[in-house]
Each structure stands twice: as C-alpha cells, then as structure tokens.
Amino acid sequence: MTRDVIYFWIVAGLAAVAADAAIGRLLPWDAAIVARLAIGAFLSLPAFALFVRRLHDQDRTGWWVLMLPPLIAYNLYRSIQVMFLSGTIGPNRYGPDPREGSEVASAA
C-alpha cells in the first residue's frame, strides 16, 4: 500500500505549505513560530497511524512506532524506508492482505 504513503506525504506537504502561507500573513513573527510548531505536530500525528498500518502489513507489532521519533532523528532515510517495504503475502496475525481484495476486483 505504498500509494497510501505517497498520498499521505503529498496531502500533508500541501497542507503544510498552505498553513505556512496563512500563518506567515496572519500572525506576527513570534506567534507564527508557535503556530508552525503546532501545525507540524498536528500534521505528523497521522504519520504514526500510517506507520503502524505498514508495520502490521509486514507482520510486525505496531509498538515499533514508538521508535519512529528516534529513528527520524538518527537517520531519516532509513526510518522512511520501512514505509515502502512490501508487506507479507497473504493474511497475517493482524488481518487479511489488503492487496487480495484489489486483485479479486481486478480479476473480475
């Protein structure tokens, strides 16, 4: 489901640019700093849910998401790389393979 990851980063990036432009025009400099940090924290929250979903697709526990902030601080490339690894084939302990439904629909 790398499409989900790509769509998330596109939407989050566009939302961040729009929010930054609005904040820069509407707020004074000192308040803009706090607002930008708050917007950044708000936009990063769905990344944790997406990361848990990708870990479950790979038959890994979602608790590894707690390692996401240190991993990003340590090496951004390697932590994001996990998002693009393919999941396990077939169902795993977290549920059915989400790709199986699309293959059945495309075969019909």
N, C-alpha and C positions, 0 to 999 in steps of 0.2 A: 504494500500500500504506500509506495513512495510518492504517489500522486497526492495523498493527504499531506505528507510532509512538505512537498513543494507548494501546494496551495496554501498551507498554513503560513509559510515564510513569505509568500507573495502578499497575502492579505495583511499579515502583521507588519510587513515593511511599508505597505501603502498607508495603513492606519497610523503608523509611527510618523511617517512624513507629513501626513495631513494634520496630526495632532501637534507636531513640532511647529508647523507653519502657523497654526492657530494660536498656539501658546506664545510664539515669538511676537505676534502682532498685538495680542490682547493683554499680556501681563508684563509687568516690569521685570527687569533682569533678575533680581533676587527671588521673586516668586516663580519665575519661569524655571529656574533650576530645580526647585522642589517639585513643581508640576511635571517636569520632564522625567524626574526620577520616579514619580508615582505612576505616570503613564507607562514607563518602561517596565515597572514591576507588574502592572496590570496586564500588559500585553505578553509578558513572559509566562504567566500562570498557565495558559492553555498548552504551552510547550511541555510542561510536566505531565499533563494528561496524555498528550500525544506520545511522549517518550515511554510512558507506562504501557500504552497500547502497543507500541512497536516491540517493547520487551516481551509482552505476552505473546505476540505473534512469533517471536523467536524462542518460545517456551522457556523464558526466564522470568524470575519473580520481579514484580513491579517495585519492590523495595530498593532496587538498584537506582531508582530515580533520585534517591537521597544523595547519591554520589554525583549527580549532574552538576551542581554548582562548583564543587572542587575540580571536577573534570574539565569544565569550561575554563576555570581559572588556570588549570595546569596546561591544557592543550585543547584549544577549540576544535581543531580539525578532527582529532581522534574521538572526541565525545559526540560530534555531529555524525561521524562516520557510522556509528551504530544505528542511526536513524535510517540509513539506506541499505543495511544488510537485509537480505531476503529472509522471510520467516520460514518456519518449519513447514514441510509438505504435509497436508492432511491435518486432522484435528490434533490438538494437544491438550494439556490439562486445563488451559484457560478457555477452551471453546473450539468451535469448528473453524476451519480455514476460511477466511473471508473471501479468498480468491475462488473457492469452489462454487460459490453462488454465481459469480460472474461468468465462470466457464460454462456452467449449465445453461445460463441465459444466452450466452453467445452460441452454444451448440444447437439450441432450439430454433 
